[in-house]
Amino acid sequence: MLWIGVHGLEERFFRNLELLASLFYEEVKVRAATGEEEHVVQFHIIEEEKCCRAEVKLTRSKGEEEIVASFAREWDVQMEENDKRKRRKQTISAAFLHVYQQLTGVEQPWGILTGVRPVKLYHSFVQKGMSPTEIKALLTTDYLIHPSKVDLIEEIVERQRTVLPDLYEIDQEISLYIGIPFCPTKCAYCTFPAYAIRGRNGSVEEFLLGLQEEVRSLGEWIREKNLRVTTIYFGGGTPTSITAEQMEELFIEMERSIPGFHEVRELTVEAGRPDTLSPDKIELMKKWKVDRISINPQSFKEDTLKLIGRHHTVKETLEKYQLAMEMGLTNINMDLIIGLPNEGVSDFARSLEIVDKLRPESITVHTLSFKRGSHMSQNKTKYTVADRYETAEMVQMARDWTIEKGYVPYYLYRQKNILGNQENVGYALPSRESLYNILIMEERQTIIGLGCGAVSKIVTPGTGAIDRLPNPKEPQAYIDTYREHIQEKIAKLNEIYAEKPPTV
């Protein structure tokens, strides 16, 4: 653990400094300086009429090494206090980042941003009337984001607004997320609510009965409010872990309960594990006009699949992909993960070669993240992963390959503890982008979560304010309490939608 002591700064800034320091060090804590810390950082904040400036001095190893940096941002003393607080925080963060980039020699591609949704930030500037040139200058100069990342965001924003021309008005509609918490096995890197389908974490049948009741109750609320449903997304877990008969019953309930079920813009089923797909399930999804599925290899290296706990083979991935294509489910996404244990540039290049032969409609390129609570995070010494430089090379390989093959980036998000402080990017052939992925990442509308581990994000139309209501993650807890959560959810929705939004 690296302890960083801070002088000259209020404690409310410490958490943000800790997030920035964690980009450079695996374990770090920031506190008011006591003289016992390995690093001591002295801040001097100067607030003048037209700018706010932060001067920083880092002393290392009890005075043996000193590094200094400063950063200034323009401001107007007449600004609202909330805006001044933001400027002050950005100024402090940038000066702190400069010091640690000097100390370590590591340049952070995302600058002072530590959040999940950098594209959402760009959208906010667009809605304020800023031009692309102004936004790029702001992101590179004030947020210290590398120009190549800003270019990527700009391309994604342009694509999103092409795919969803009503993106900034779509808060008058809603979407649905259906959480099925079961998988054949749990992957070593996973922290999603995913329980072995043959385990003892609550009855699958009882869970599905509860889910159907939740669908009925929320469907009735949607009908009362006369709201249009934009997208429906079945996730998990792996929804195709349940039987074809169970899937059919769920589709029947959705059709009966959700107004406009057959008129939604997109219906997706996350069939990510090839070992859960079968001809009867593919035929069923074709019958119910599922628009998009995922068949996720993650890697095309057998040893890696065994190591991370995916009990399917490369051959099985290829066979199930071909089967789905032959049976008419042709809009298929495939996920790849950069930086899986014992994989480097040559392994990722081989995965891209295989994907090139398959040419799925979309590809999501994830960078491995050590998620708190995952088996991989709890047993780090068992896994050897790529360093930040090799990770950056593979991220660029994916970018170059998609450009060459005609795929366009359309959504992006980041995670804590992601290798090399990189990102996850969804690429698609033009017109094959996932609408749901755009909506969930940019938080443009209410997405009601139904089922185990599903989180409802209730976005207030017109303001963008977000209320978050999670369902229980564990199946038995869901079975025991789903009726209480239905009532809580409807009460919050009624509060937000007290005045019915206009029907588009």
PyMOL commands that set and color helices and strands:
alter all, ss='L'
color gray80, all
select helices_A, chain A and resi 11-21+81-104+118-127+132-141+147-163+170-172+204-225+239-241+244-257+261-263+274-276+279-287+302-307+314-326+345-358+375-378+380-382+388-405+419-421+435-442+475-496
alter helices_A, ss='H'
color red, helices_A
select strands_A, chain A and resi 2-7+28-32+39-47+51-60+65-74+174-180+182-183+195-196+229-236+266-269+292-294+332-338+362-367+408-413+424-428+446-451+455-459+466-470
alter strands_A, ss='S'
color yellow, strands_A
deselect
rebuild
show_as cartoon
